[in-house]
Amino acid sequence: MKSGFENNRFYVEYESPGRPIGTFREELELAVRAMSEKSGDKLLLSLSSGLDSQIVLHSLHSQGLPFKCAFMHMPGYNDHEYKNIQVLEKKYNFKSIVVEIHPDQVKDEILEQVDKHHILPNHFMHKKFLSMLPEDLDFVAGIEGPDIIINKKNNSKILMEAYWNYENTRVRTLKEVP
């Protein structure tokens, strides 16, 4: 997808993939295979136990592709999701990398980062989670960033989402991770 301004009008262009479009499942499996081919046995899926990460997990497993999973456990806060992870581990016969972060113990550190960067606390929790994962793996998470539109007239940049929008701030946070 390409977007921008032309003749003072905003436009969006969608490019054809150059092949017939398949069903949602076919397209997902194609994307997951491409991701796996790029990473080989270094693929680390961020598994939240939500539907989107479960769909990617199922696609990896059903295609026999190599993967590892990681989960950020915040005891007392996401115990229900952690129980779901354990069910998925049994169903698909794998063991997740579980990183435990106690929000109350890192509260001051997180709030200092919030004040410094004006980014929501949960994004710094995610940054902390990322810093605790093996560095030799390719981390995959469901991240959709904002569309950045550049006004060619004066080269100004416009974000299509609000400054505090969840996905927008997540992208800004990830830019802080080396």
N, C-alpha and C positions, 0 to 999 in steps of 0.2 A: 504494500500500500504506500502511496506517495501522496503527500498533501502539501498545500502551501497557498500563497497568494499570487494571483495573476490578474493584471488589469483591475486592481483594487477589489478583487473578488476571491473569496476562499474557495479552494477546490480540493477534491479527493479523487485520486485515480487508483483503480485496482488493476494490477497486471495479471494477465492470465498465466497460470502455471505451465501452459504449453502442453497440457495433457487433460484427458477427461477427469472431472472431479468425481471422487468416489463417495461412498456413504461416510457418515461421521466416523464410524468404526474403522473403515478402510483408511481414511485420512489420518486418524490417530495412530494406527499401526504403522503407517508409512513414516510419520513424523518420529515415532518412538524408535523405529529401526534406524533411521538416519542419525538420531541422537546417539544410539548405542554404537553404531559403526564408528562415529567420531570419537567416542570415549573408550571403546573396547571394554575391558573389565574394570575400568576406573569410574564407572557411573555411580554416583551417590544421590539417591532420590530423597528429597525432603518429604518425609511422610508425616502428615499432620493427622491422619485418619479421616480427613474430609473426603468428600466424593471425588474431587478432581485428582488428588494424589492417589486414591484407591484405583481410579480408572487407569492411570499411568502404570501403577504397580501391576494390575491385572494384565495389561497389554505386554509389559516386559516379561512377566511370568508365562503367559500363554504362548508367546513367541519363542520361549526358551532363550531369552537374551540375558546376559550377565548383568547383575545389579547388586548394589548394597543400599541400605536405607538408613536414614538418621531421623531421630525424633528429639525435640526439645521438651523435656519434662520439667514442669514447674510444680513441684509437689504442693498439693492443696489447691491448685488453680486449674490444672488440666488433667486431673486423675482419670476422668471419664475417657478422654481421648487416649490416654496411656493404656487403659484397659482394652480399647479398640485395637490399638497397635498389637497388643499381645494376642488378640484373636486373629489378626491378619498374619502374624508370625506363624501361628499354628497352621492356618489355612494354606499358606504358601510356602511353608517350611524354610524360613530364613530367620536371622537374628538381626535386629536393628542395633545401630549405634545409638545408645540413649545418653544424651547429655543432660545432666540435672543442673538446673539453675534455680536457686532459691531467690525469688524477687526481693524479699525483705532484706536479704544479705547484700544485695548489689544495688539497693535503692539509691544510696547517696551517689555512687559512681554513675548510675544511669541518669539521675536528675541533673548532675553536673554537665553531662553531655547534652541533655535536653536544653538547658540554659545556653550553652555555648553554640549549638547548631540550630536551635529552634525546630527540632524534629521530635515527633511523638516518642514516648518511652518504649513502646513495644518494638519499635524499629531498632533501638539500641540493644534490646534483649536479643533480637535476631542477629545483630552484629556480634554480640558476645557468643551466641551459639555458633556462628560461623567460625569464629576464632578458635573454638575448641574442637573442631573437626579435623580429621587427617588432611594435610595439605596436598597429598599426592592423588587425590580423587577429584573428579569433575562433579561439582555440586549442581543439582538441578532442582529448581523450585518454581512454583507457579507465580511468576512475577510478570505483571503487565504494567509497563511504565506509561507516563503521559505522552501524548503526541506533542512534539515541540515544533512549532510552526515558525519559520523565519520570514519576516517581512522583507522582501528583497529591496524595497524602496529605501528603507533606512537601516536595514540589517538588524532590526530589533527582534527579539525572541518572545514568543507568546506561548505560555503553557495553557493547554486546553483543560486543565484541571486546577482546582484550588490549591493554594500553597500548603494547606494542612491536610489535603486529601490523602487517604491511606496509601494508595499506590504511588502517588507523587512523592510523599515523604519516604516511602520505602526505597525508591530509586535514589533519592538524595543520600539516604543512609548507606546504601550499598556502595556509593561512590567513595565513602569514607573507608571502606575495607580495601586493603592493598590487594 
